[in-house]
Amino acid sequence: MQPLAERRRGLGPIKQRERWTPPALVPKIDDAGSASEGSQSVTPPALTPAGDLQLSEGLPADISFDVLPVESEVASASPTSFPDIPPDDLINPIAIPQYPQDASSQLILYPTPSFDILSLFPSFSFTNPTEPAPSIGSDDVQAMTFHSTVLAPMKSTRKAALSAHSIFLNFAVQNPMALHFLLAFSHSELAIHHGFSHRPPLESYLHFQNGSQLLSQALVTLSPTNHVAMMLSFLYLYMFWMRRDPLEVERLRELSTSILAYITTFSLDEVCANSSGSTGTSEPVTLSRILTYIYDRDVFCGFFGCGAAFAGYVSQKHETRQRIWLLSRMPILPDQTETWFSQSSELAVLGKWVEIRNKLDKIREEQNFLFTLWTDCAQESTKPPLMALVAVTIFHALEIYLYRSRDTFFGETPVPADIERALQELVSAAYHTIPVGPVQLLERFQWALLIGGIETHDPVYRDWISGSISDPVIKGVYNLVVSAKTLSAKGISMEAIRELVSKQTRPYHHN
């Protein structure tokens, strides 16, 4: 039989067909006659007819999802194949939302400062990766699919395709630095999800190294000043370090301080606050969404006594914070423009306490159906929404935290009736939440378990909560606090908890 290229093509009798030769494949040339490396863009993942995640074949070699420069090292280090993501845990791959080219890639560039920005950074310890665990055999497509279909919808109340993290991914794939940090975080989360070591696997480690090199270069040259890529890199760094066990207190502090230094150098908070946000894909809108997520991470770390440099700065600028949140199109009540706790006087503190208590009571009154959701669904033999159950669990944890975080101690007796009721409802809500979905990926839910565990005196509750906390960092804090709590008949204060966590810093692994 003749080769395929030699066969005749076309319609009609075979004698009337002309010989067909496929055209030669040549690289596409831009208008200037050559394509510079700096102008290359990356096409976000798309869906194949089979429903799989398909990536562009035109990706630059250093950020390819299929074959990265580190791929050979990973393959040789992992003789085993990576297990498939269970169907129950993985929904069908989604198409990443597309944005007009003129809106998503032509971002505003800000003036380069006339001084050395590196002098503002306390240290770069957060760019030094820890020693990796062995390879788990995952590839970048698996990590990206996991990020898009499992992580993204769990970080948002919207559908996965419309979630903020899917929008961030669309920008990250256009920048090698942000992409490397995204993949470092995603490979690490994928390993945790499948029960591997909580140390970042080799795949994550290598991407982290590459991203750190590009971050250092970007801070030295500051050209071009792509603030979206830089802030995304900071966000993924935050999310990466928050999953290390034990918590990297000093690294998170330095990361928070560095983020604040970068934002204030370029006045990014003021740029967002003063923007009209006329289009949903403009840079200020994108930046405001990223800043909001970084603020959330920073506040969360502040609970453990690390980070909070950026969060403290933003919390002092009430109007700016309000404008940033409104621009990011995230829900916020008009009366939340002030900080929760004023340091001016005890009377002001009491007033804020009452205000927050009233807000919690109002939420319970207006969203009362959520607190009976699991019983209603059980009667109807339907599966309740995971995030609704998570919200109820966190609500009860906030009730306990509000009462204990200021003038009383966790576990202090006698226990007020409202706190005892909140603790019982927290445990009940958590008990019905865990079977519904992968709550090990939800730090807020794990935090709620921590609050319940350090408050309760019931050994049955305490043992169940201890076995249910799956986040290694929060589990370590829980064990530390419970041990310290046994040394005092009065209980343990929030200040003492933060001090304990701050002392639990391990030495860096410098490479």
C-alpha positions as CSV (number, residue, x, y, z in Angstrom):
1,M,0.0,0.0,0.0
2,Q,1.2,3.5,-0.8
3,P,2.1,5.9,2.0
4,L,-0.7,8.2,3.1
5,A,1.0,11.2,1.5
6,E,1.1,9.4,-1.9
7,R,-2.5,8.5,-2.0
8,R,-4.9,10.5,-4.1
9,R,-7.5,12.8,-2.5
10,G,-10.7,14.4,-3.6
11,L,-14.1,13.5,-5.0
12,G,-15.0,11.7,-8.2
13,P,-13.4,8.8,-10.1
14,I,-9.9,8.0,-8.9
15,K,-8.4,8.7,-12.4
16,Q,-9.6,12.3,-12.2
17,R,-8.1,13.0,-8.8
18,E,-5.0,15.1,-8.6
19,R,-2.1,14.2,-6.3
20,W,-2.3,16.0,-2.9
21,T,0.7,17.0,-0.8
22,P,0.2,18.4,2.7
23,P,1.5,22.0,3.1
24,A,4.7,22.4,5.1
25,L,4.3,23.5,8.7
26,V,6.1,26.8,9.3
27,P,6.3,29.0,12.5
28,K,3.9,31.9,12.5
29,I,5.7,35.2,12.1
30,D,4.3,38.5,13.6
31,D,4.0,41.8,11.7
32,A,7.6,42.8,12.6
33,G,9.0,39.7,11.0
34,S,10.1,38.1,14.2
35,A,8.6,37.1,17.5
36,S,10.5,38.3,20.5
37,E,10.6,36.2,23.6
38,G,9.2,38.9,25.7
39,S,6.0,39.2,23.6
40,Q,5.0,35.6,23.7
41,S,1.7,34.9,25.4
42,V,0.3,31.7,26.7
43,T,-3.1,30.4,25.7
44,P,-5.1,29.2,28.7
45,P,-6.2,25.6,29.0
46,A,-9.1,24.6,26.8
47,L,-11.3,21.6,26.5
48,T,-10.9,18.8,23.9
49,P,-14.0,17.1,22.4
50,A,-13.3,14.3,24.8
51,G,-13.6,16.6,27.8
52,D,-9.9,16.6,28.7
53,L,-7.8,19.7,29.5
54,Q,-5.9,20.6,26.4
55,L,-3.0,23.1,26.5
56,S,-1.6,25.1,23.6
57,E,1.3,23.6,21.7
58,G,2.8,27.1,21.3
59,L,3.9,27.4,24.9
60,P,7.4,28.6,25.6
61,A,9.7,25.8,26.5
62,D,10.4,27.1,30.0
63,I,6.7,27.1,31.1
64,S,5.2,24.2,29.1
65,F,2.6,22.2,31.0
66,D,3.5,18.9,29.3
67,V,7.3,19.1,29.1
68,L,9.1,21.4,31.4
69,P,12.9,21.6,31.7
70,V,12.6,19.7,35.0
71,E,10.4,16.9,33.6
72,S,13.3,14.5,33.0
73,E,14.4,14.8,36.6
74,V,10.9,14.2,37.9
75,A,10.4,11.2,35.7
76,S,13.6,9.6,36.7
77,A,12.9,10.1,40.3
78,S,9.5,8.5,40.3
79,P,9.3,4.9,39.1
80,T,5.6,4.6,40.0
81,S,2.7,6.1,38.2
82,F,0.5,8.7,39.8
83,P,-3.0,7.5,40.8
84,D,-6.0,9.0,38.9
85,I,-8.1,11.6,40.7
86,P,-11.1,9.8,42.0
87,P,-14.3,10.6,40.1
88,D,-16.1,11.6,43.4
89,D,-13.5,14.3,44.1
90,L,-13.1,15.6,40.6
91,I,-15.8,17.2,38.4
92,N,-15.4,17.5,34.7
93,P,-12.6,19.8,33.6
94,I,-13.7,23.3,33.1
95,A,-12.8,25.8,30.4
96,I,-10.9,28.7,31.8
97,P,-12.7,32.0,31.1
98,Q,-11.3,33.9,28.2
99,Y,-10.8,37.7,28.2
100,P,-10.3,40.1,25.3
101,Q,-6.6,40.3,24.4
102,D,-6.6,44.1,24.8
103,A,-8.0,43.8,28.3
104,S,-6.1,40.9,29.7
105,S,-2.6,41.4,28.4
106,Q,-2.2,45.2,27.9
107,L,-1.9,46.0,31.5
108,I,-1.1,49.4,32.9
109,L,2.6,49.9,33.7
110,Y,3.6,52.1,36.6
111,P,6.8,54.2,36.9
112,T,9.9,52.4,38.1
113,P,11.1,53.8,41.4
114,S,14.4,55.7,41.4
115,F,15.7,53.8,44.4
116,D,16.6,50.1,45.0
117,I,13.3,48.4,46.0
118,L,15.2,45.4,47.4
119,S,16.3,47.6,50.3
120,L,12.7,47.7,51.5
121,F,12.5,43.9,51.8
122,P,13.5,42.4,55.1
123,S,14.7,39.1,53.7
124,F,14.0,36.7,50.9
125,S,13.8,33.6,53.1
126,F,10.3,32.9,51.6
127,T,11.9,32.3,48.2
128,N,14.0,29.4,49.7
129,P,12.2,26.2,49.2
130,T,12.2,23.5,51.9
131,E,13.7,20.1,51.2
132,P,11.4,18.2,48.9
133,A,9.6,14.9,49.4
134,P,10.1,12.3,46.7
135,S,8.3,12.7,43.4
136,I,4.7,11.6,43.2
137,G,4.7,11.2,39.5
138,S,2.2,13.9,38.7
139,D,2.5,16.1,35.7
140,D,1.5,19.8,35.2
141,V,-1.7,19.1,33.5
142,Q,-2.9,17.0,36.4
143,A,-1.9,19.7,38.8
144,M,-3.6,22.4,36.8
145,T,-6.8,20.4,36.4
146,F,-6.9,19.7,40.1
147,H,-6.4,23.5,40.8
148,S,-9.2,24.4,38.3
149,T,-11.8,21.7,39.3
150,V,-11.2,21.0,43.0
151,L,-9.4,24.0,44.6
152,A,-10.9,26.9,42.7
153,P,-14.6,26.1,43.5
154,M,-13.8,25.5,47.2
155,K,-12.3,29.0,47.5
156,S,-15.3,30.7,46.1
157,T,-19.1,30.8,46.4
158,R,-19.4,31.0,42.6
159,K,-19.2,28.2,40.0
160,A,-15.6,27.0,39.3
161,A,-15.5,28.7,35.9
162,L,-16.5,32.1,37.4
163,S,-14.5,31.9,40.6
164,A,-11.7,34.4,41.3
165,H,-9.1,31.7,41.3
166,S,-10.1,30.7,37.7
167,I,-9.7,34.3,36.7
168,F,-6.3,34.4,38.4
169,L,-5.3,31.3,36.5
170,N,-6.1,33.0,33.3
171,F,-3.6,35.7,34.1
172,A,-1.0,33.4,35.6
173,V,-0.6,31.3,32.5
174,Q,0.5,34.5,30.7
175,N,3.5,35.0,33.0
176,P,6.2,32.4,33.7
177,M,6.9,33.6,37.2
178,A,3.3,33.4,38.4
179,L,2.8,30.2,36.5
180,H,5.7,28.5,38.3
181,F,4.4,29.5,41.7
182,L,0.9,28.4,40.8
183,L,2.2,25.0,39.8
184,A,4.4,24.7,42.9
185,F,1.3,25.3,45.0
186,S,-0.9,23.0,42.9
187,H,1.5,20.1,42.9
188,S,1.8,20.5,46.7
189,E,-2.0,20.5,47.2
190,L,-2.4,17.5,44.9
191,A,0.1,15.5,47.0
192,I,-1.8,16.4,50.2
193,H,-5.1,15.6,48.7
194,H,-3.9,12.1,47.8
195,G,-2.4,11.4,51.1
196,F,1.3,11.8,50.3
197,S,3.8,13.6,52.5
198,H,2.9,17.2,53.6
199,R,6.4,18.2,52.4
200,P,6.2,19.6,48.9
201,P,6.9,16.9,46.3
202,L,9.8,17.2,43.9
203,E,7.5,18.5,41.2
204,S,6.5,21.4,43.5
205,Y,10.1,22.0,44.6
206,L,11.4,22.4,41.1
207,H,8.7,24.9,40.1
208,F,9.2,26.8,43.3
209,Q,13.0,27.1,42.5
210,N,12.2,28.4,38.9
211,G,9.6,30.9,40.2
212,S,12.0,32.2,42.9
213,Q,14.7,32.9,40.3
214,L,12.3,34.8,38.1
215,L,10.9,36.7,41.2
216,S,14.4,37.8,42.2
217,Q,15.1,39.0,38.6
218,A,11.8,40.8,38.4
219,L,12.5,42.7,41.6
220,V,16.0,43.7,40.5
221,T,15.0,44.9,37.0
222,L,11.4,45.9,37.6
223,S,11.0,45.9,33.8
224,P,8.3,45.5,32.7
225,T,6.4,46.2,35.9
226,N,3.6,43.7,35.7
227,H,1.9,44.2,39.0
228,V,-0.8,41.5,38.4
229,A,1.9,38.8,37.9
230,M,3.8,40.0,40.9
231,M,0.8,40.1,43.2
232,L,-0.3,36.7,42.0
233,S,3.1,35.3,42.8
234,F,2.9,36.8,46.3
235,L,-0.6,35.2,46.7
236,Y,0.6,31.7,45.6
237,L,3.6,32.1,47.9
238,Y,1.3,32.8,50.7
239,M,-0.9,29.9,50.0
240,F,2.1,27.6,49.6
241,W,3.8,28.6,52.9
242,M,0.5,28.4,54.9
243,R,0.4,24.6,54.1
244,R,3.8,23.8,55.6
245,D,4.1,21.8,58.8
246,P,5.0,23.3,61.2
247,L,4.0,26.8,60.3
248,E,6.8,28.9,58.9
249,V,6.3,31.9,61.2
250,E,9.3,33.9,60.2
251,R,8.9,33.2,56.5
252,L,5.3,34.3,56.6
253,R,6.2,37.5,58.5
254,E,8.9,38.4,56.0
255,L,6.5,37.6,53.1
256,S,3.8,39.8,54.6
257,T,6.3,42.7,55.2
258,S,7.6,42.3,51.6
259,I,4.1,42.4,50.1
260,L,3.4,45.6,52.1
261,A,6.7,47.2,50.9
262,Y,5.9,46.4,47.3
263,I,2.3,47.6,47.5
264,T,3.2,50.9,49.2
265,T,6.1,51.5,46.8
266,F,3.8,51.6,43.9
267,S,0.7,52.8,45.8
268,L,-1.3,49.9,44.4
269,D,-3.9,50.2,47.2
270,E,-4.5,53.8,46.2
271,V,-4.6,52.9,42.5
272,C,-7.4,50.4,43.2
273,A,-9.3,52.7,45.6
274,N,-9.3,55.6,43.1
275,S,-10.3,53.5,40.1
276,S,-13.8,53.7,38.7
277,G,-13.6,50.0,37.6
278,S,-15.4,50.7,34.4
279,T,-14.5,47.3,32.9
280,G,-14.4,44.0,34.8
281,T,-11.1,43.0,33.3
282,S,-9.1,46.2,33.9
283,E,-6.0,45.9,35.9
284,P,-7.3,47.8,39.0
285,V,-10.2,45.4,39.3
286,T,-7.9,42.4,38.9
287,L,-5.5,43.8,41.4
288,S,-8.3,44.6,43.9
289,R,-9.4,40.9,43.8
290,I,-5.9,39.7,44.4
291,L,-5.3,42.2,47.2
292,T,-8.5,41.1,48.8
293,Y,-7.4,37.4,48.8
294,I,-3.9,38.4,50.1
295,Y,-5.7,40.4,52.9
296,D,-7.7,37.4,53.8
297,R,-4.6,35.2,54.0
298,D,-2.8,37.8,56.0
299,V,-5.6,38.1,58.5
300,F,-5.7,34.3,58.9
301,C,-2.0,34.2,59.6
302,G,-2.4,37.1,62.1
303,F,-4.5,34.7,64.2
304,F,-1.4,32.6,64.7
305,G,0.9,35.5,65.4
306,C,2.6,35.8,62.1
307,G,2.1,37.9,59.0
308,A,-0.6,40.7,59.4
309,A,1.7,43.5,58.2
310,F,-0.4,44.2,55.1
311,A,-3.7,43.4,56.9
312,G,-2.8,45.9,59.7
313,Y,-1.9,48.6,57.1
314,V,-5.2,48.1,55.2
315,S,-7.3,47.9,58.3
316,Q,-6.1,51.4,59.3
317,K,-7.2,52.9,56.0
318,H,-11.0,52.2,56.3
319,E,-12.2,54.1,53.2
320,T,-9.4,52.6,51.0
321,R,-10.3,49.1,52.2
322,Q,-14.0,49.7,51.5
323,R,-13.3,50.9,47.9
324,I,-10.9,48.0,47.2
325,W,-13.5,45.5,48.3
326,L,-16.3,47.2,46.3
327,L,-14.0,47.3,43.2
328,S,-13.3,43.6,43.6
329,R,-17.0,43.0,43.5
330,M,-17.0,40.9,46.6
331,P,-20.0,41.3,49.0
332,I,-19.5,43.7,51.9
333,L,-21.9,45.5,54.2
334,P,-21.8,49.3,54.2
335,D,-21.3,49.4,58.0
336,Q,-18.1,47.3,57.8
337,T,-16.0,50.2,56.9
338,E,-14.5,50.4,60.4
339,T,-12.2,48.0,62.1
340,W,-13.8,45.6,64.5
341,F,-11.9,46.5,67.6
342,S,-10.8,50.1,68.4
343,Q,-7.9,50.6,70.7
344,S,-9.1,54.0,71.9
345,S,-10.9,53.0,75.1
346,E,-12.5,50.1,76.9
347,L,-15.9,51.6,76.2
348,A,-15.2,51.6,72.4
349,V,-14.2,47.9,72.7
350,L,-17.4,47.0,74.5
351,G,-19.4,48.9,71.8
352,K,-17.7,46.9,69.0
353,W,-18.3,43.7,70.9
354,V,-22.0,44.4,71.1
355,E,-22.0,45.5,67.4
356,I,-20.4,42.2,66.2
357,R,-22.7,40.2,68.5
358,N,-25.7,41.9,67.0
359,K,-24.4,41.1,63.5
360,L,-24.1,37.5,64.3
361,D,-27.6,37.4,65.8
362,K,-28.9,39.1,62.6
363,I,-27.2,36.5,60.4
364,R,-28.8,33.7,62.4
365,E,-32.2,35.3,62.1
366,E,-32.0,36.1,58.4
367,Q,-30.3,32.8,57.4
368,N,-32.1,30.5,59.9
369,F,-32.7,27.8,57.2
370,L,-29.0,27.1,57.1
371,F,-29.0,25.9,60.8
372,T,-31.6,23.2,60.0
373,L,-30.3,22.3,56.5
374,W,-28.7,19.0,57.3
375,T,-31.9,17.7,59.1
376,D,-34.1,19.0,56.3
377,C,-31.9,17.3,53.7
378,A,-31.8,14.0,55.7
379,Q,-35.6,14.0,55.7
380,E,-35.7,14.5,52.0
381,S,-32.8,12.1,51.3
382,T,-30.8,14.7,49.5
383,K,-27.2,15.7,49.9
384,P,-26.7,19.2,51.6
385,P,-24.3,21.7,50.0
386,L,-20.8,21.4,51.4
387,M,-20.2,25.2,51.7
388,A,-23.5,25.8,53.5
389,L,-22.5,23.3,56.2
390,V,-19.0,24.7,56.4
391,A,-20.5,28.2,56.9
392,V,-22.6,27.0,59.8
393,T,-19.6,25.4,61.5
394,I,-17.5,28.6,61.1
395,F,-20.4,30.7,62.4
396,H,-20.5,28.7,65.7
397,A,-16.7,29.0,66.0
398,L,-17.0,32.8,65.6
399,E,-19.5,32.9,68.4
400,I,-17.0,31.1,70.7
401,Y,-14.0,33.2,69.4
402,L,-15.8,36.5,69.9
403,Y,-16.4,35.7,73.6
404,R,-13.0,34.2,74.3
405,S,-10.6,36.3,72.3
406,R,-10.6,39.4,74.5
407,D,-11.0,39.2,78.3
408,T,-11.6,35.5,79.0
409,F,-9.7,32.2,78.5
410,F,-10.5,29.3,76.2
411,G,-11.9,26.6,78.4
412,E,-12.5,28.9,81.4
413,T,-15.2,27.8,83.8
414,P,-18.0,28.2,84.4
415,V,-18.9,28.1,80.8
416,P,-21.7,30.5,79.8
417,A,-24.9,28.9,78.4
418,D,-24.5,30.5,75.0
419,I,-20.9,29.3,74.6
420,E,-21.9,25.7,75.7
421,R,-24.7,25.8,73.1
422,A,-22.4,27.2,70.4
423,L,-19.8,24.4,71.1
424,Q,-22.4,21.6,70.9
425,E,-23.8,23.0,67.6
426,L,-20.3,23.5,66.2
427,V,-19.5,19.8,66.9
428,S,-22.8,18.7,65.5
429,A,-22.4,20.8,62.3
430,A,-18.8,19.6,61.8
431,Y,-19.9,16.0,62.3
432,H,-22.4,16.3,59.4
433,T,-20.0,18.3,57.2
434,I,-17.0,16.0,57.1
435,P,-18.7,13.2,55.1
436,V,-20.0,15.6,52.5
437,G,-16.7,16.7,50.9
438,P,-12.9,17.2,51.1
439,V,-12.8,19.6,54.1
440,Q,-9.1,19.1,54.5
441,L,-8.7,21.7,51.8
442,L,-10.7,24.3,53.7
443,E,-8.5,26.2,56.3
444,R,-11.5,28.1,57.8
445,F,-13.2,24.8,58.6
446,Q,-10.1,23.4,60.1
447,W,-9.8,26.6,62.1
448,A,-13.4,26.1,63.4
449,L,-12.4,22.6,64.6
450,L,-9.4,24.1,66.4
451,I,-11.6,26.6,68.2
452,G,-14.0,23.9,69.3
453,G,-11.1,21.6,70.4
454,I,-9.4,24.2,72.6
455,E,-12.7,25.3,74.2
456,T,-14.2,21.9,75.1
457,H,-13.7,19.9,78.4
458,D,-15.5,16.9,77.0
459,P,-13.0,14.1,76.3
460,V,-15.2,12.6,73.7
461,Y,-15.5,15.9,71.8
462,R,-11.7,16.5,72.2
463,D,-10.8,13.1,70.8
464,W,-13.2,13.3,67.9
465,I,-12.0,16.8,67.0
466,S,-8.3,15.8,67.3
467,G,-9.0,12.9,64.8
468,S,-10.9,15.2,62.5
469,I,-8.4,18.0,62.1
470,S,-6.5,17.0,58.9
471,D,-4.6,20.2,58.2
472,P,-1.0,19.5,59.5
473,V,-0.3,23.1,60.6
474,I,-3.6,23.5,62.5
475,K,-3.2,20.0,63.9
476,G,0.2,20.9,65.3
477,V,-1.2,24.1,66.8
478,Y,-4.0,22.2,68.3
479,N,-1.7,19.6,70.0
480,L,0.6,22.5,71.2
481,V,-2.3,24.5,72.7
482,V,-4.0,21.5,74.3
483,S,-0.8,20.5,76.0
484,A,-0.3,24.0,77.3
485,K,-3.9,24.3,78.4
486,T,-3.5,21.3,80.8
487,L,-0.9,23.2,82.7
488,S,-3.4,25.8,83.8
489,A,-6.7,25.2,85.5
490,K,-8.0,28.6,84.2
491,G,-7.6,27.8,80.5
492,I,-5.5,29.6,77.9
493,S,-5.7,33.1,76.4
494,M,-5.6,34.1,72.8
495,E,-2.4,36.0,73.5
496,A,-0.8,32.9,74.9
497,I,-1.8,30.9,71.9
498,R,-0.1,33.4,69.5
499,E,3.0,33.4,71.7
500,L,3.2,29.6,71.5
501,V,2.8,29.5,67.8
502,S,5.5,32.2,67.3
503,K,8.0,30.1,69.2
504,Q,7.3,27.0,67.1
505,T,9.5,28.1,64.2
506,R,11.9,25.6,62.7
507,P,15.3,26.5,61.2
508,Y,15.3,27.4,57.5
509,H,16.6,25.1,54.8
510,H,18.9,27.3,52.8
511,N,19.9,26.1,49.4
